[in-house]
């Protein structure tokens, strides 16, 4: 016999995640969301952490999801702003294991600096939103959110509010349902959000949201309760309770999925009631969409405020029909929008076929994919990682190009600073052995941007893993701007430069090393050693960007055709200065070659020489 217990809404959310088989939970404390993590930390089967901020928490959950585990991150509404960078991109990338984002809004600003509406953020990010109305639904909807996440390949937001988070209700406890981790398969088109991939994923996201909107019309969590049809309410969350208290005989369309909205179900409900009210706290998210469909009889913010919490008294004071209903409508019974089981399980969105896809470039324009420059130090580092068959959780910068052939090292790219958190999430989801053939790669500028918080989190939460900081002494991809570790300001003033090695050591990391990006033997030895370590380690690879002012190239690489055995080893890193001749030997474009010597080091027959210019 199942046990029933009185739980806070936050405790019920935690229980739902536990029963759904969540393996990793990350959060930054913020009222009214804090108790979610405090509750879930009591379950031994779940790894739970306080992250240094909401962005890192979201990235940890994303990493765990990519590794195939069910994961969750929790935050208050203003924390959603901090987490927006990874969340918006996670919507494009989709999930491996189910991923749920809990956003706790604060209507009335009981403990917040504003009362923003997280539904608007989720709508902009194209992430579906579930909104429970009591503790029992908080548990049930959280469990359902994981199923929907995996069925539709998307993160799912569960939206709470202060009233739900801190109210108590009876919840039926059920057994935990363990979920096997989804096997990891490298899929750069899905998980590396460089522009060419993201354009294609946007089409997938739009198709997914369209299908969700259609399926929502038959999902049991959206239900029409027909009673007296003289008055009807469209509502969701805690406001549903106020409608039922103030006008128990009114018909109600209770929305559990508030984005995307079930248009057909709403239109059907609107056609069956004489007077229609939309009762939603904060912004007119539902109202604006309903009225845009031509349902102009709907009354919402004309009489209901956009400020603060709602109440049953608000309905009594502002709805003329309140108190005038007869008892004749009481015989009506609550009717589900539909009982389709298909909607609860969902179906994956099609990969193609949606109208509105960007047109192809004219046939006369040749494809010109981006590529690392000749002499780029990133190519040297990636060539070693590729040879060792090491995967990389990647980041935003020139080095993202390590995802494409022939280097094919970077497996994931979400947002600035996410690589370290992603690796950490993978380790917490699957264990130390899982990441023995993984590293996180991040540039020096991106490390200054938001990578420091992520590295701090690995240390604080006792992770292990190897972080490779690709230090080319600039912000390369945006045009070679300075940053805090270059020692120069925007106005050209010389200032003390942050020492990356000292900074990493100050976090308590014992194993921090610096090595030339072109020391192939040293890099190989360092990667083999550090990826086996049961601790956090940092390898800083040093070499300036070849396009920096003042960087000189005293050498050039020259092929020796008579020594060439046509093995192609020098071509594997994909340097654009090298081309293959018809006879199998190679040529080196002297105008492009920067004399880095990578190709010469890869040639075991000395068929390439490095000579002074």
C-alpha positions as CSV (number, residue, x, y, z in Angstrom):
1,X,0.0,0.0,0.0
2,X,1.4,3.4,-1.0
3,X,2.2,6.0,1.6
4,X,0.6,9.4,1.7
5,X,2.4,12.4,3.1
6,X,2.0,16.2,3.5
7,X,4.7,17.9,1.5
8,X,5.6,21.4,0.5
9,X,5.3,22.1,-3.2
10,X,9.1,22.2,-3.4
11,X,9.4,18.9,-1.5
12,X,6.9,17.4,-4.0
13,X,8.9,18.5,-6.9
14,X,12.0,16.9,-5.4
15,X,10.0,13.7,-4.8
16,X,8.8,13.7,-8.4
17,X,12.4,14.0,-9.7
18,X,13.4,11.2,-7.3
19,X,10.6,8.9,-8.5
20,X,11.4,9.7,-12.1
21,X,14.9,8.3,-11.7
22,X,16.8,11.6,-11.8
23,X,20.6,11.0,-11.2
24,X,22.0,14.6,-11.1
25,X,20.5,17.7,-9.5
26,X,22.2,21.1,-9.6
27,X,21.0,24.5,-8.2
28,X,21.9,27.8,-6.7
29,X,19.8,28.6,-3.6
30,X,17.2,31.3,-4.2
31,X,13.8,31.8,-2.5
32,X,11.3,30.4,-3.3
33,X,13.2,27.4,-4.9
34,X,15.7,26.5,-2.2
35,X,13.9,23.7,-0.5
36,X,13.8,21.6,-3.8
37,X,17.5,21.0,-3.5
38,X,17.5,20.6,0.2
39,X,14.9,17.9,-0.1
40,X,16.4,16.0,-3.0
41,X,19.8,15.9,-1.3
42,X,18.3,13.5,1.2
43,X,17.9,10.8,-1.4
44,X,21.1,8.8,-1.6
45,X,20.4,7.7,-5.2
46,X,20.7,11.3,-6.4
47,X,23.8,13.4,-6.8
48,X,22.9,16.9,-5.7
49,X,25.0,20.0,-5.5
50,X,25.0,23.7,-4.9
51,X,26.6,25.3,-7.9
52,X,28.3,28.7,-7.8
53,X,25.5,30.2,-9.9
54,X,22.4,29.2,-12.0
55,X,24.3,29.2,-15.3
56,X,26.8,26.6,-14.0
57,X,23.9,24.6,-12.5
58,X,22.1,24.5,-15.9
59,X,25.4,23.4,-17.7
60,X,25.9,20.6,-15.2
61,X,22.4,19.3,-15.9
62,X,23.1,19.6,-19.6
63,X,26.3,17.7,-19.3
64,X,24.6,14.9,-17.3
65,X,21.8,14.8,-19.9
66,X,24.2,14.5,-22.8
67,X,25.9,11.7,-20.9
68,X,22.5,9.9,-21.0
69,X,21.3,10.5,-17.4
70,X,18.1,12.2,-16.2
71,X,19.0,15.6,-14.7
72,X,17.5,18.6,-13.1
73,X,18.5,22.2,-12.3
74,X,16.4,24.5,-10.0
75,X,16.4,28.2,-9.5
76,X,14.3,31.2,-8.8
77,X,13.0,33.4,-11.6
78,X,15.9,35.9,-11.6
79,X,18.2,32.9,-11.7
80,X,16.7,32.0,-15.1
81,X,18.3,35.2,-16.4
82,X,21.7,33.9,-15.3
83,X,21.0,30.5,-16.8
84,X,19.5,31.9,-20.1
85,X,22.7,31.4,-22.1
86,X,22.9,27.6,-21.8
87,X,19.1,27.2,-21.6
88,X,18.4,28.9,-24.9
89,X,21.0,26.8,-26.7
90,X,20.0,23.6,-24.9
91,X,16.6,24.0,-26.5
92,X,18.3,23.7,-29.9
93,X,20.6,20.8,-28.9
94,X,17.9,18.8,-27.2
95,X,18.7,16.1,-24.6
96,X,20.1,12.6,-24.1
97,X,18.5,11.7,-20.8
98,X,15.5,13.8,-19.8
99,X,16.3,17.3,-18.5
100,X,14.0,19.4,-16.3
101,X,14.5,23.1,-15.4
102,X,12.5,24.2,-12.3
103,X,11.8,28.0,-12.3
104,X,10.2,29.4,-9.1
105,X,8.5,32.7,-9.8
106,X,7.7,35.2,-7.0
107,X,4.5,37.1,-7.7
108,X,4.2,39.8,-5.0
109,X,8.0,40.0,-4.6
110,X,8.1,38.4,-1.2
111,X,11.9,37.9,-1.5
112,X,12.9,39.3,-4.9
113,X,13.9,42.4,-6.8
114,X,11.3,41.9,-9.5
115,X,8.4,39.7,-10.4
116,X,9.3,38.6,-13.9
117,X,7.3,35.8,-15.6
118,X,9.4,32.8,-16.5
119,X,6.8,31.7,-19.0
120,X,8.0,34.5,-21.2
121,X,11.6,33.4,-21.0
122,X,10.6,29.8,-21.8
123,X,8.5,31.0,-24.8
124,X,11.5,33.0,-26.1
125,X,13.7,30.0,-25.6
126,X,11.2,27.6,-27.2
127,X,11.1,25.4,-24.1
128,X,7.8,23.7,-23.1
129,X,6.4,24.7,-19.6
130,X,4.3,22.7,-17.2
131,X,2.6,24.5,-14.3
132,X,1.2,22.5,-11.4
133,X,-1.5,23.9,-9.1
134,X,-0.9,21.9,-5.9
135,X,1.7,19.6,-4.3
136,X,0.2,16.4,-5.8
137,X,0.5,17.9,-9.3
138,X,3.9,19.2,-8.5
139,X,5.1,15.7,-8.0
140,X,3.1,14.3,-11.0
141,X,4.0,17.0,-13.4
142,X,7.7,16.8,-12.6
143,X,7.7,13.1,-13.4
144,X,5.8,13.8,-16.6
145,X,8.2,16.5,-17.5
146,X,11.1,13.9,-17.7
147,X,9.0,11.7,-20.0
148,X,8.0,14.6,-22.2
149,X,11.7,15.8,-22.3
150,X,12.8,12.4,-23.7
151,X,9.8,12.0,-26.0
152,X,10.2,15.4,-27.6
153,X,14.0,15.7,-27.3
154,X,13.9,19.0,-25.3
155,X,14.5,20.5,-21.9
156,X,11.2,21.0,-20.1
157,X,10.5,23.8,-17.6
158,X,8.4,23.2,-14.5
159,X,7.1,26.6,-13.3
160,X,6.3,27.1,-9.7
161,X,5.4,30.2,-7.7
162,X,6.0,31.2,-4.1
163,X,2.5,30.1,-3.1
164,X,2.9,26.6,-4.6
165,X,6.5,26.2,-3.5
166,X,5.7,27.0,0.2
167,X,2.2,25.6,0.5
168,X,1.6,22.0,1.7
169,X,-0.6,19.3,0.3
170,X,-1.2,15.6,0.4
171,X,1.1,13.6,-1.9
172,X,1.0,9.9,-2.6
173,X,4.5,8.5,-2.5
174,X,5.5,5.9,-5.1
175,X,8.6,3.9,-5.7
176,X,11.6,5.2,-7.6
177,X,11.7,4.1,-11.3
178,X,15.3,3.7,-12.2
179,X,16.2,4.8,-15.7
180,X,19.2,3.3,-17.5
181,X,21.4,6.0,-19.0
182,X,21.0,6.5,-22.7
183,X,24.1,5.2,-24.4
184,X,26.3,8.1,-25.6
185,X,26.8,8.5,-29.4
186,X,28.9,11.3,-30.8
187,X,26.6,13.6,-32.7
188,X,28.1,17.0,-33.4
189,X,25.2,18.1,-35.6
190,X,23.1,17.9,-32.5
191,X,25.4,18.9,-29.6
192,X,27.9,21.3,-31.2
193,X,25.9,24.6,-31.8
194,X,28.1,26.3,-34.3
195,X,26.1,28.4,-36.8
196,X,25.8,25.7,-39.5
197,X,24.4,23.1,-37.1
198,X,22.3,25.6,-35.2
199,X,20.5,26.7,-38.4
200,X,19.4,23.1,-39.0
201,X,18.4,22.5,-35.3
202,X,16.2,25.6,-35.3
203,X,14.1,23.9,-37.9
204,X,13.8,20.9,-35.7
205,X,12.8,23.1,-32.7
206,X,10.1,24.8,-34.6
207,X,8.7,21.4,-35.8
208,X,8.9,20.1,-32.2
209,X,6.9,23.0,-30.8
210,X,4.3,22.7,-33.5
211,X,3.8,19.0,-32.7
212,X,3.7,19.7,-29.0
213,X,1.0,22.3,-29.5
214,X,-1.0,19.8,-31.5
215,X,-0.5,16.9,-29.1
216,X,-1.3,19.2,-26.1
217,X,-4.9,19.3,-27.2
218,X,-5.2,15.6,-26.2
219,X,-2.9,15.6,-23.2
220,X,-4.7,14.8,-19.9
221,X,-2.9,17.5,-18.1
222,X,-4.9,20.0,-20.1
223,X,-8.5,19.4,-19.2
224,X,-11.9,21.1,-19.7
225,X,-14.2,21.0,-16.7
226,X,-17.7,21.8,-18.0
227,X,-20.2,23.0,-15.4
228,X,-22.3,26.1,-15.9
229,X,-21.3,27.3,-19.3
230,X,-22.6,30.9,-18.7
231,X,-19.1,31.6,-17.4
232,X,-15.8,30.0,-18.3
233,X,-12.3,30.5,-17.1
234,X,-9.0,29.6,-18.7
235,X,-6.4,29.3,-16.0
236,X,-3.4,27.4,-14.7
237,X,-1.3,26.8,-11.6
238,X,-2.3,28.3,-8.3
239,X,-4.9,30.6,-9.8
240,X,-6.9,27.5,-10.7
241,X,-7.4,27.0,-7.0
242,X,-8.8,30.5,-6.6
243,X,-11.2,30.0,-9.5
244,X,-12.6,26.8,-8.0
245,X,-12.9,28.5,-4.6
246,X,-14.6,31.7,-5.8
247,X,-16.8,30.2,-8.6
248,X,-17.2,26.5,-8.0
249,X,-19.9,26.2,-10.6
250,X,-18.1,27.9,-13.4
251,X,-16.6,25.9,-16.3
252,X,-12.9,25.8,-16.3
253,X,-10.2,25.0,-18.9
254,X,-7.3,24.1,-16.6
255,X,-4.0,24.2,-18.5
256,X,-1.1,22.1,-17.2
257,X,1.0,22.7,-20.3
258,X,1.1,26.5,-20.6
259,X,3.6,26.6,-23.4
260,X,2.9,25.8,-26.2
261,X,-0.8,26.3,-25.8
262,X,-3.4,23.8,-27.1
263,X,-5.1,26.1,-29.6
264,X,-7.8,23.7,-30.7
265,X,-8.8,22.8,-27.2
266,X,-8.9,26.5,-26.2
267,X,-11.0,27.4,-29.3
268,X,-13.4,24.5,-28.5
269,X,-13.8,25.6,-24.9
270,X,-14.3,29.3,-25.9
271,X,-17.1,28.3,-28.2
272,X,-19.0,26.6,-25.5
273,X,-19.0,29.3,-22.8
274,X,-20.9,32.6,-23.0
275,X,-18.5,34.7,-21.0
276,X,-14.8,33.9,-21.0
277,X,-12.2,35.0,-18.5
278,X,-8.4,34.4,-18.6
279,X,-7.1,34.3,-15.0
280,X,-3.3,34.2,-14.9
281,X,-0.8,35.9,-12.6
282,X,1.7,38.4,-13.9
283,X,2.0,38.8,-17.6
284,X,-0.8,38.1,-20.2
285,X,1.1,35.2,-21.7
286,X,-2.0,33.1,-22.3
287,X,-4.3,36.0,-23.0
288,X,-2.3,37.6,-25.7
289,X,-2.1,34.4,-27.7
290,X,-5.8,33.6,-27.2
291,X,-6.8,37.0,-28.5
292,X,-4.3,36.8,-31.4
293,X,-6.4,33.8,-32.6
294,X,-9.5,36.0,-32.8
295,X,-11.1,35.0,-29.5
296,X,-11.8,38.6,-28.7
297,X,-14.5,38.0,-26.1
298,X,-11.9,36.8,-23.6
299,X,-11.5,39.2,-20.7
300,X,-8.2,39.3,-18.8
301,X,-5.9,42.1,-17.9
302,X,-8.7,44.7,-18.5
303,X,-10.0,43.8,-15.0
304,X,-7.1,41.7,-13.5
305,X,-3.8,43.2,-12.6
306,X,-0.3,42.3,-13.9
307,X,1.1,43.0,-10.4
308,X,1.4,40.7,-7.4
309,X,-0.4,37.6,-6.4
310,X,-4.0,36.8,-7.3
311,X,-6.7,35.6,-4.9
312,X,-10.2,34.3,-4.7
313,X,-11.3,37.7,-3.5
314,X,-10.0,39.3,-6.7
315,X,-12.5,37.2,-8.6
316,X,-15.3,38.0,-6.1
317,X,-14.6,41.7,-6.5
318,X,-14.0,42.0,-10.3
319,X,-16.1,39.3,-12.0
320,X,-19.7,40.5,-12.1
321,X,-21.1,36.9,-12.4
322,X,-19.5,35.8,-9.2
323,X,-22.2,34.8,-6.7
324,X,-25.0,34.9,-9.3
325,X,-24.8,31.4,-10.6
326,X,-27.6,28.9,-9.9
327,X,-27.1,25.5,-8.5
328,X,-28.3,23.9,-11.8
329,X,-24.8,23.8,-13.2
330,X,-23.5,21.7,-10.3
331,X,-24.5,18.4,-11.9
332,X,-21.9,18.9,-14.6
333,X,-18.9,16.6,-14.2
334,X,-15.3,17.4,-14.9
335,X,-14.4,16.2,-18.3
336,X,-10.9,15.6,-19.5
337,X,-9.8,17.3,-22.7
338,X,-9.0,13.8,-23.8
339,X,-7.6,10.6,-22.3
340,X,-5.1,9.9,-25.0
341,X,-2.2,7.9,-23.8
342,X,-0.2,8.9,-26.8
343,X,0.0,12.4,-25.6
344,X,1.4,11.4,-22.3
345,X,4.3,9.5,-23.9
346,X,4.6,12.0,-26.8
347,X,6.4,11.5,-30.1
348,X,9.6,12.9,-31.4
349,X,9.4,15.8,-33.8
350,X,10.4,15.1,-37.4
351,X,13.9,16.1,-38.4
352,X,12.8,17.8,-41.6
353,X,9.8,18.8,-43.7
354,X,8.8,21.9,-41.9
355,X,8.0,25.0,-44.0
356,X,10.0,28.1,-43.6
357,X,13.4,26.4,-43.8
358,X,16.2,28.7,-45.0
359,X,16.7,28.5,-48.8
360,X,19.9,27.0,-50.1
361,X,22.6,29.3,-51.4
362,X,22.8,29.6,-55.2
363,X,24.5,26.7,-56.9
364,X,27.2,29.0,-58.3
365,X,28.5,29.9,-54.8
366,X,30.9,27.2,-53.6
367,X,30.6,26.0,-50.0
368,X,33.3,27.6,-47.8
369,X,33.3,26.1,-44.4
370,X,35.3,27.9,-41.6
371,X,38.6,26.4,-40.8
372,X,41.5,27.0,-38.4
373,X,44.2,29.3,-39.7
374,X,47.5,27.9,-40.9
375,X,49.8,27.8,-37.8
376,X,46.9,27.9,-35.4
377,X,48.0,26.4,-32.0
378,X,44.6,24.9,-31.5
379,X,45.2,22.6,-34.5
380,X,48.4,21.2,-32.9
381,X,46.6,20.4,-29.6
382,X,43.6,18.8,-31.3
383,X,45.9,16.7,-33.5
384,X,47.2,15.1,-30.3
385,X,43.7,14.6,-28.8
386,X,42.5,13.1,-32.1
387,X,45.4,10.6,-32.1
388,X,44.6,9.6,-28.6
389,X,40.9,9.3,-29.4
390,X,40.0,11.7,-26.6
391,X,36.6,13.5,-26.7
392,X,36.4,17.2,-25.8
393,X,33.5,19.1,-24.2
394,X,33.9,22.3,-26.1
395,X,33.2,26.0,-25.8
396,X,32.6,29.1,-27.8
397,X,35.6,30.4,-29.8
398,X,37.8,29.6,-32.8
399,X,38.6,26.2,-31.2
400,X,34.9,25.1,-31.7
401,X,36.2,24.3,-35.2
402,X,37.8,21.3,-33.6
403,X,34.4,19.6,-34.0
404,X,34.7,19.2,-37.7
405,X,36.8,16.8,-39.9
406,X,39.6,16.1,-40.0
407,X,40.2,17.0,-36.3
408,X,36.8,15.7,-35.0
409,X,37.6,16.2,-31.4
410,X,34.9,18.5,-29.9
411,X,31.7,16.7,-29.2
412,X,29.7,19.4,-27.4
413,X,29.4,23.2,-27.5
414,X,26.6,24.9,-25.6
415,X,27.7,28.4,-24.6
416,X,30.5,30.6,-23.2
417,X,32.1,28.8,-20.3
418,X,30.0,25.6,-20.5
419,X,32.7,23.1,-21.4
420,X,34.0,22.7,-17.8
421,X,30.5,22.4,-16.3
422,X,29.5,19.9,-19.0
423,X,32.4,17.7,-18.2
424,X,31.6,17.9,-14.5
425,X,27.9,17.0,-15.2
426,X,29.1,13.9,-17.2
427,X,31.3,12.8,-14.4
428,X,28.6,13.2,-11.8
429,X,26.1,11.3,-14.0
430,X,28.3,8.4,-15.1
431,X,31.4,8.3,-12.8
432,X,35.1,8.8,-13.1
433,X,35.8,6.0,-15.5
434,X,33.3,7.4,-18.0
435,X,35.4,10.5,-18.6
436,X,38.8,8.9,-18.8
437,X,38.8,9.6,-22.5
438,X,37.3,13.2,-22.2
439,X,38.7,16.6,-21.5
440,X,37.1,20.1,-21.4
441,X,38.7,22.6,-23.8
442,X,38.3,26.4,-23.3
443,X,40.1,29.5,-24.5
444,X,41.8,32.0,-22.3
445,X,39.3,34.7,-23.0
446,X,36.3,32.4,-22.4
447,X,37.9,31.1,-19.2
448,X,38.0,34.7,-18.0
449,X,34.4,35.2,-19.2
450,X,32.6,32.4,-17.2
451,X,35.0,29.4,-17.1
452,X,36.4,30.3,-13.7
453,X,33.1,29.7,-12.0
454,X,32.8,26.3,-13.6
455,X,36.3,25.3,-12.6
456,X,35.6,26.5,-9.0
457,X,32.5,24.2,-9.1
458,X,34.6,21.2,-10.0
459,X,36.9,21.8,-7.0
460,X,34.0,22.6,-4.6
461,X,32.0,19.6,-5.6
462,X,34.9,17.1,-5.6
463,X,34.8,16.3,-9.3
464,X,37.6,14.9,-11.3
465,X,38.6,15.6,-14.9
466,X,41.1,17.4,-17.1
467,X,40.6,21.0,-18.2
468,X,42.6,22.2,-21.2
469,X,42.9,26.0,-21.4
470,X,43.9,27.0,-24.9
471,X,45.8,30.2,-24.2
472,X,46.5,32.1,-27.4
473,X,46.7,35.5,-25.6
474,X,43.6,37.1,-27.2
475,X,39.9,37.0,-27.9
476,X,40.5,35.5,-31.3
477,X,37.2,34.9,-33.0
478,X,35.8,38.4,-32.5
479,X,38.8,40.2,-33.8
480,X,41.7,39.9,-31.3
481,X,40.4,42.0,-28.4
482,X,42.3,42.0,-25.0
483,X,41.0,40.6,-21.8
484,X,42.0,40.4,-18.1
485,X,44.8,37.9,-18.7
486,X,46.5,39.9,-21.6
487,X,47.6,42.9,-19.5
488,X,46.1,45.5,-21.7
489,X,42.8,47.4,-21.5
490,X,40.4,48.5,-24.3
491,X,42.1,51.9,-24.3
492,X,45.5,50.3,-24.6
493,X,46.7,50.9,-21.1
494,X,49.2,48.4,-19.7
495,X,47.8,46.8,-16.5
496,X,48.7,43.8,-14.4
497,X,47.7,40.6,-16.2
498,X,45.8,37.8,-14.4
499,X,48.1,34.8,-14.2
500,X,46.0,31.8,-15.2
501,X,48.3,29.3,-13.6
502,X,48.3,31.1,-10.3
503,X,44.5,31.6,-10.5
504,X,43.9,27.9,-11.0
505,X,46.2,27.0,-8.1
506,X,44.5,29.5,-5.9
507,X,41.3,27.4,-6.2
508,X,43.1,24.5,-4.6
509,X,44.0,22.6,-7.7
510,X,47.3,20.8,-7.2
511,X,47.9,19.6,-10.7
512,X,48.3,22.7,-12.9
513,X,50.7,22.6,-15.9
514,X,51.8,24.9,-18.7
515,X,53.1,23.6,-22.0
516,X,53.8,24.8,-25.5
517,X,50.9,24.1,-27.8
518,X,53.4,22.8,-30.4
519,X,55.1,20.3,-28.0
520,X,53.5,17.2,-29.4
521,X,55.3,14.7,-27.2
522,X,54.8,16.8,-24.1
523,X,51.1,17.2,-24.9
524,X,50.6,13.5,-25.4
525,X,52.4,12.6,-22.2
526,X,50.3,15.2,-20.2
527,X,47.0,14.1,-21.7
528,X,47.7,10.4,-21.0
529,X,48.8,11.2,-17.4
530,X,46.1,13.7,-16.4
531,X,43.1,11.9,-17.8
532,X,43.9,9.0,-15.5
533,X,44.1,11.1,-12.4
534,X,41.3,11.0,-9.8
535,X,41.4,14.7,-9.3
536,X,40.8,18.0,-11.1
537,X,43.8,18.9,-13.3
538,X,44.5,21.8,-15.6
539,X,46.7,21.9,-18.7
540,X,47.4,25.4,-20.1
541,X,48.6,25.2,-23.7
542,X,50.5,28.3,-24.7
543,X,51.1,29.8,-28.1
544,X,49.9,33.2,-29.5
545,X,47.3,33.5,-32.2
546,X,49.1,33.7,-35.5
547,X,47.0,36.8,-36.5
548,X,48.1,38.8,-33.5
549,X,50.0,42.0,-34.3
550,X,53.7,41.6,-33.5
551,X,53.7,37.8,-34.0
552,X,56.5,37.1,-36.4
553,X,57.2,33.9,-38.4
554,X,60.9,33.4,-38.8
555,X,60.5,29.9,-40.4
556,X,58.8,28.2,-43.2
557,X,58.0,24.6,-43.9
558,X,59.4,23.1,-47.1
559,X,58.5,19.7,-48.6
560,X,61.2,17.3,-49.7
561,X,59.4,15.2,-52.4
562,X,62.2,12.6,-52.8
563,X,61.8,11.6,-49.1
564,X,58.0,11.5,-49.2
565,X,56.3,8.1,-48.9
566,X,52.8,9.6,-49.5
567,X,51.5,8.4,-46.2
568,X,49.4,11.5,-45.6
569,X,50.3,12.0,-41.9
570,X,51.1,15.6,-42.5
571,X,47.7,16.2,-44.0
572,X,45.7,14.8,-41.1
573,X,45.4,18.0,-39.1
574,X,43.9,19.7,-42.1
575,X,46.2,22.7,-42.4
576,X,45.0,24.7,-45.5
577,X,48.6,25.6,-46.5
578,X,49.2,21.9,-47.5
579,X,47.7,20.3,-50.6
580,X,48.1,16.9,-52.0
581,X,49.6,16.6,-55.5
582,X,48.4,14.2,-58.2
583,X,51.4,11.9,-57.5
584,X,50.6,11.7,-53.8
585,X,53.3,14.0,-52.6
586,X,52.5,17.3,-51.0
587,X,52.9,21.0,-51.7
588,X,53.0,23.8,-49.2
589,X,51.8,27.3,-50.1
590,X,54.6,29.5,-49.0
591,X,52.3,32.6,-48.8
592,X,50.0,30.7,-46.3
593,X,52.5,28.8,-44.2
594,X,53.4,30.3,-40.9
595,X,56.2,27.8,-40.2
596,X,54.7,26.4,-37.0
597,X,56.3,23.0,-37.8
598,X,53.3,20.8,-37.0
599,X,53.5,19.0,-40.3
600,X,57.2,18.5,-40.0
601,X,56.8,17.0,-36.6
602,X,54.2,14.6,-37.8
603,X,56.4,13.4,-40.7
604,X,58.6,10.5,-39.5
605,X,60.7,10.4,-42.7
606,X,61.9,14.1,-42.5
607,X,60.1,14.8,-45.8
608,X,59.3,18.3,-44.5
609,X,62.0,20.7,-43.3
610,X,61.6,23.8,-41.2
611,X,63.9,26.4,-42.6
612,X,64.5,30.1,-41.9
613,X,62.7,32.5,-44.2
